[in-house]
């Protein structure tokens, strides 16, 4: 038994919320959520859909969500890791780049994720994966694009970011994008639309949990920022290390030398 069909059914309900994207009601603010951000109307509505689906299906589990933190539904595992709307700032402003992201883990670290689903709420692209069974886009096995120009995506740039830390990245690529959804960036990395991804601030498990498995099952990889050490993080509400990720793990040495040898 897998939960992918359940994830798809939840996604069909959450995508109906895009009628609110870019409207004033989408920006209505509530309390600070357990991850330190203000909850807004569309986040709350998506969270309600997820919780109602778990209750309706009588699933015994634990839910870790941006909106609620940990919720106990009678059993420690499976542990569902959810970002009801990843890229909610884009959604609030009507920018068509946000996602519903959900993953299933069987222990308390990110290397235990067994199933993953990410839905692009703007164009309905549907990514999913089951560990050791491959990664899929719109129900077809992912086939990587092969494009000569090297493109990177970066998230986490803030006003206080040390620009010196970005120089090697910006000098190493033909183009740099900052699009506002970690889950979607990693999924499009998985298909080769992007070559390398950088998350330069401490990261939150809810943002990347599902997309990490999808990327890895599509022969990509995630590593601690500035190193070749595989990235493993606790599944909780804390912020962990920054990371970088590759569309093709076979190019790890190539991109590592291209980017980080510039520091020498």
FENLIN-V903921 format. One record per residue. N is the residue number from 0. RES is the residue in one letter. PSI is psi in radians with two decimals (* if undefined). Layout:
n = <N | N>
res = <RES | RES>
psi = <PSI | PSI>
This chain:
n = <0 | 1 | 2 | 3 | 4 | 5 | 6 | 7 | 8 | 9 | 10 | 11 | 12 | 13 | 14 | 15 | 16 | 17 | 18 | 19 | 20 | 21 | 22 | 23 | 24 | 25 | 26 | 27 | 28 | 29 | 30 | 31 | 32 | 33 | 34 | 35 | 36 | 37 | 38 | 39 | 40 | 41 | 42 | 43 | 44 | 45 | 46 | 47 | 48 | 49 | 50 | 51 | 52 | 53 | 54 | 55 | 56 | 57 | 58 | 59 | 60 | 61 | 62 | 63 | 64 | 65 | 66 | 67 | 68 | 69 | 70 | 71 | 72 | 73 | 74 | 75 | 76 | 77 | 78 | 79 | 80 | 81 | 82 | 83 | 84 | 85 | 86 | 87 | 88 | 89 | 90 | 91 | 92 | 93 | 94 | 95 | 96 | 97 | 98 | 99 | 100 | 101 | 102 | 103 | 104 | 105 | 106 | 107 | 108 | 109 | 110 | 111 | 112 | 113 | 114 | 115 | 116 | 117 | 118 | 119 | 120 | 121 | 122 | 123 | 124 | 125 | 126 | 127 | 128 | 129 | 130 | 131 | 132 | 133 | 134 | 135 | 136 | 137 | 138 | 139 | 140 | 141 | 142 | 143 | 144 | 145 | 146 | 147 | 148 | 149 | 150 | 151 | 152 | 153 | 154 | 155 | 156 | 157 | 158 | 159 | 160 | 161 | 162 | 163 | 164 | 165 | 166 | 167 | 168 | 169 | 170 | 171 | 172 | 173 | 174 | 175 | 176 | 177 | 178 | 179 | 180 | 181 | 182 | 183 | 184 | 185 | 186 | 187 | 188 | 189 | 190 | 191 | 192 | 193 | 194 | 195 | 196 | 197 | 198 | 199 | 200 | 201 | 202 | 203 | 204 | 205 | 206 | 207 | 208 | 209 | 210 | 211 | 212 | 213 | 214 | 215 | 216 | 217 | 218 | 219 | 220 | 221 | 222 | 223 | 224 | 225 | 226 | 227 | 228 | 229 | 230 | 231 | 232 | 233 | 234 | 235 | 236 | 237 | 238 | 239 | 240 | 241 | 242 | 243 | 244 | 245 | 246 | 247 | 248 | 249 | 250 | 251 | 252 | 253 | 254 | 255 | 256 | 257 | 258 | 259 | 260 | 261 | 262 | 263>
res = <X | X | X | X | X | X | X | X | X | X | X | X | X | X | X | X | X | X | X | X | X | X | X | X | X | X | X | X | X | X | X | X | X | X | X | X | X | X | X | X | X | X | X | X | X | X | X | X | X | X | X | X | X | X | X | X | X | X | X | X | X | X | X | X | X | X | X | X | X | X | X | X | X | X | X | X | X | X | X | X | X | X | X | X | X | X | X | X | X | X | X | X | X | X | X | X | X | X | X | X | X | X | X | X | X | X | X | X | X | X | X | X | X | X | X | X | X | X | X | X | X | X | X | X | X | X | X | X | X | X | X | X | X | X | X | X | X | X | X | X | X | X | X | X | X | X | X | X | X | X | X | X | X | X | X | X | X | X | X | X | X | X | X | X | X | X | X | X | X | X | X | X | X | X | X | X | X | X | X | X | X | X | X | X | X | X | X | X | X | X | X | X | X | X | X | X | X | X | X | X | X | X | X | X | X | X | X | X | X | X | X | X | X | X | X | X | X | X | X | X | X | X | X | X | X | X | X | X | X | X | X | X | X | X | X | X | X | X | X | X | X | X | X | X | X | X | X | X | X | X | X | X | X | X | X | X | X | X | X | X | X | X | X | X>
psi = <2.37 | 2.94 | 0.12 | -0.72 | -0.65 | -0.78 | -0.71 | -0.72 | -0.72 | -0.73 | -0.68 | -0.57 | -0.72 | -0.60 | -0.34 | -0.29 | -0.21 | -0.17 | -0.35 | -0.25 | 2.31 | -0.04 | 2.77 | -0.65 | -0.50 | -0.42 | -0.02 | 2.17 | 2.59 | -2.60 | 2.96 | 2.27 | 3.00 | -0.26 | 0.09 | 0.10 | 2.76 | 2.26 | 2.52 | 3.01 | -0.86 | -0.60 | -0.80 | -0.78 | -0.72 | -0.72 | -0.75 | -0.72 | -0.77 | -0.86 | -0.77 | -0.65 | -0.73 | -0.76 | -0.77 | -0.67 | -0.04 | 0.77 | 2.17 | 2.10 | -3.11 | 2.48 | 2.19 | 1.97 | 2.63 | -0.60 | -0.40 | -0.19 | -2.47 | 2.28 | 2.28 | 2.06 | 0.57 | -0.04 | 2.46 | -0.73 | 2.55 | 2.66 | 1.99 | 2.26 | 2.04 | 2.35 | 1.81 | -0.73 | 1.79 | 2.13 | 0.61 | -0.46 | -0.73 | -0.81 | -0.76 | -0.66 | -0.01 | 0.31 | 2.13 | 1.20 | 1.47 | 2.88 | 2.73 | 2.25 | 2.30 | 2.39 | 2.75 | 2.20 | 2.74 | 0.14 | -2.88 | 0.29 | 2.76 | -0.27 | 0.01 | 0.14 | 2.24 | -0.53 | 2.62 | 2.55 | 2.30 | 2.25 | 2.13 | 2.02 | -0.03 | -0.72 | 0.08 | 0.22 | 2.29 | 1.97 | 2.42 | 2.84 | 2.59 | 2.33 | 2.28 | 0.22 | 0.19 | 3.09 | 2.57 | 2.52 | 2.08 | 0.78 | 0.15 | 2.49 | 2.40 | 2.26 | 2.14 | 2.43 | 2.68 | 1.79 | 2.39 | -0.79 | 2.32 | 2.12 | 2.39 | 2.69 | 2.55 | 2.37 | 2.65 | 0.07 | 2.21 | 3.02 | -0.50 | 0.05 | 2.35 | 1.97 | -0.43 | -0.54 | -0.32 | -0.24 | -0.81 | -0.66 | -0.88 | -0.51 | -0.21 | -0.11 | 2.70 | -0.71 | 2.62 | 2.33 | 2.59 | 1.76 | -0.30 | 0.14 | 1.91 | -0.75 | -0.81 | -0.68 | -0.80 | -0.59 | -0.73 | -0.41 | -0.72 | -0.60 | -0.04 | 0.13 | -0.47 | 2.59 | -0.70 | 2.51 | 2.47 | 2.25 | 1.75 | -0.13 | 2.82 | 2.44 | 2.76 | 2.29 | -0.60 | -0.51 | -0.63 | -0.09 | -0.95 | -0.80 | -0.50 | -0.82 | -0.74 | -0.79 | -0.81 | -0.63 | -0.25 | 0.40 | 0.37 | -3.07 | 2.70 | 2.33 | 2.72 | 2.44 | 2.24 | 0.18 | 3.10 | 0.25 | 2.14 | 2.48 | 2.08 | 2.31 | 2.73 | 2.65 | 1.67 | -2.93 | 0.08 | 2.88 | 2.32 | -2.91 | 2.65 | 2.84 | 2.94 | 2.79 | 2.65 | 2.52 | -0.63 | 1.95 | -0.41 | -0.27 | 0.30 | -0.90 | -0.72 | -0.90 | -0.61 | -0.83 | -0.65 | -0.71 | -0.90 | -0.25 | -0.30 | -0.30 | -0.30 | *>
